């Protein structure tokens, strides 16, 4: 698999995960503004497409996935396993409403 192929897989995983988590956490009031992060990631990929080089898209996507995983890890280290579980949907939602 090439860098572009690996990047495409990373990109799909990250955008899919962000969209899924946003919609699951906001099921009663999901709106376009809730998935603005996913939309901006797609926009960034579109910009790399302007350069007509699949390698750029691959590296952009791998960087996006690396940043996503790094943030997850740092959040876990700073806030602990309990808070991470709550944020990931294992407990009460962050806004305090009942699950």
Buried (B, 14 or more C-beta within 10 A) or exposed (E): EEBBEBBBBBBEBBBEBBBEBBEEBBEEEEEEEBBEBBBEBEEBBEEBEEEEEBEBBBBBBBEBBEEBEEEBEEBBEEEEEEBBEBBEEEEEBEEEEEE
